[in-house]
């Protein structure tokens, strides 16, 4: 398991970390950019809508690459119809094979799974 604590100014480092994890996992080249986009969207949400700092963790499970983004903030509902922006979770859900959102008094956690080497 690898961990990366981050804040808003660290988002470029989050993207580099995500790309490194995907390549280290052996993710197909055509899937790496989608992986980085999904991780970036969720990480950006965590530090702009959740709390001023968050944590990213990655691990493998049953041949999948799993990513968890956690912040200690309070959940705010998604965008209203017609809103500009606020589509990060929707994008991440489309790009991952599974996305789970856990919310509660301990903060918000998004867990995404990405298929193995195929």
Secondary structure, DSSP 4 states (H G I P E B T S, - for coil): -EEEEEEGGGHHHHHHHHHHHHHHHT--HHHHHHHHHHHHHHHHHIIIII-SEEEEEEEEETTEEEEEEEESS-----PPTT-SS--HHHHHHHHSSEEEEEEETTEEEEEEEE----
